[in-house]
Amino acid sequence: MAMYWNVSAAIVLIGFAMPAAAKDKVDPRIEAATACAAVQADADRLQCYDKAVGDLKLALSAGQLVPADEATTPSTLEGTVKLSFAHGFNLIRVELDSGDRFDLSADGKFDQPLKPGTKVKLSKGVLGNYWLTAPRSTRFRARFVGRSPTG
């Protein structure tokens, strides 16, 4: 029964990711937990899971791991435009100095990319989207599309 709970805890904790790590990089503590499945002897496998889950719990309580859904939300709600360019019909891709990237829906009246260095503010919308406001421009509907690996 104890092995069942350890395996369950390891599986749940595998859903956690490093906040700024690239998708192809896996935390060594998570790799250690998944490697336990290959251990043949029951007692050794249980000992492996106990150690791996203990390490994961310590990392989680120390704030070294965050839930995966927190890693896919913007880290800031204001920032400075680092990069901006047209990205399809009536879309503008914006990358902030924090590395957060957004697709802005242009309405046709203002469909020019924002200038680098422009200070912007984001506010959370009702249906999970964001509204981006820049000085001397219209308000854009913004959709968070990820974080730059270098951000």
C-alpha positions in Angstrom: 0.0 0.0 0.0 2.8 2.4 0.8 4.4 1.8 -2.6 1.1 2.7 -4.2 1.0 6.1 -2.5 4.7 6.7 -3.3 4.1 5.9 -7.0 1.0 8.1 -7.0 2.9 11.0 -5.4 5.7 10.6 -7.9 3.3 10.7 -10.8 1.5 13.8 -9.4 4.8 15.6 -8.9 6.0 14.7 -12.4 3.4 17.2 -13.6 5.5 20.0 -12.0 8.1 21.8 -14.1 10.9 24.3 -13.5 9.5 27.8 -14.1 12.0 29.1 -16.6 13.3 25.8 -18.0 13.0 24.9 -21.6 10.6 22.0 -22.5 13.5 19.7 -23.5 15.2 20.1 -20.1 13.8 17.9 -17.3 14.7 18.4 -13.7 17.1 15.6 -12.5 14.8 14.9 -9.5 12.0 14.1 -11.9 14.2 11.9 -14.0 15.3 10.1 -10.8 11.6 9.5 -10.0 10.8 8.1 -13.4 13.9 5.9 -13.4 12.6 4.1 -10.4 10.1 2.2 -12.6 12.9 0.3 -14.2 14.1 -1.1 -10.9 13.2 -4.8 -10.8 13.3 -5.8 -7.1 10.3 -4.6 -5.2 12.2 -3.5 -2.1 14.8 -1.6 -4.1 12.1 0.0 -6.3 10.2 1.1 -3.1 13.4 2.5 -1.7 14.1 4.4 -5.0 10.6 5.9 -5.0 10.8 6.9 -1.3 14.1 8.8 -2.0 12.9 10.4 -5.2 9.6 11.5 -3.8 11.3 12.9 -0.7 13.6 14.9 -2.9 10.7 16.2 -4.9 8.8 17.2 -1.8 11.8 19.1 -0.5 12.2 20.9 -3.8 8.5 21.7 -3.9 8.5 23.1 -0.3 11.6 25.1 -1.1 9.9 26.7 -4.1 12.3 25.1 -6.6 9.4 23.5 -8.5 6.2 25.2 -9.5 3.0 23.6 -10.9 3.0 23.3 -14.7 0.0 25.6 -15.1 1.9 28.4 -13.3 4.8 28.0 -15.7 2.4 28.7 -18.6 1.0 32.0 -17.3 2.6 35.4 -17.7 5.1 36.3 -15.1 4.2 40.0 -15.1 1.3 42.2 -15.9 3.4 45.2 -17.0 6.6 45.5 -18.9 8.5 47.0 -21.7 8.2 45.9 -25.4 11.5 44.1 -26.4 10.3 42.9 -29.8 7.2 43.5 -31.9 6.3 42.4 -35.4 3.3 41.7 -37.7 2.3 38.1 -37.3 -0.4 37.2 -39.8 -3.6 39.0 -40.7 -4.4 41.6 -38.0 -2.1 40.0 -35.5 0.9 41.5 -33.8 3.4 39.4 -31.9 4.9 41.2 -28.9 7.7 40.0 -26.6 8.2 41.8 -23.3 11.4 42.3 -21.4 10.3 39.5 -19.1 10.3 37.1 -22.0 6.5 36.8 -22.0 5.1 36.6 -25.6 1.6 37.8 -26.6 -0.4 37.8 -29.8 -2.3 41.0 -30.1 -5.5 41.3 -32.2 -5.3 44.5 -34.3 -8.6 46.1 -35.3 -7.4 47.6 -38.6 -7.3 51.2 -37.3 -4.1 50.5 -35.5 -2.2 47.5 -36.8 1.4 48.7 -36.6 3.8 46.8 -34.3 4.6 48.5 -31.1 8.0 50.2 -30.9 10.6 48.5 -28.7 10.9 50.3 -25.4 7.2 51.1 -25.2 5.8 50.6 -21.6 2.7 48.4 -21.6 0.2 47.2 -19.0 -1.8 44.0 -19.1 -5.1 43.4 -17.4 -6.7 40.0 -17.1 -9.9 39.5 -19.2 -13.0 37.5 -18.2 -12.5 34.5 -20.5 -8.8 33.9 -19.8 -7.4 36.4 -22.3 -5.6 39.7 -21.5 -6.0 43.3 -22.5 -2.8 45.2 -23.4 -2.7 48.9 -23.1 0.1 51.1 -24.4 0.4 54.9 -24.2 -1.1 56.7 -27.2 -2.6 53.6 -28.7 -5.7 51.5 -28.6 -6.4 48.7 -26.3 -5.5 45.3 -27.7 -7.0 41.9 -27.0 -3.9 39.9 -26.0 -3.4 36.1 -25.9 -0.5 34.7 -24.0 1.5 32.4 -26.3 4.4 31.4 -24.1 7.7 32.5 -22.7 10.9 33.0 -24.6 13.5 30.4 -23.6 16.0 33.3 -23.1 13.5 35.5 -21.2 
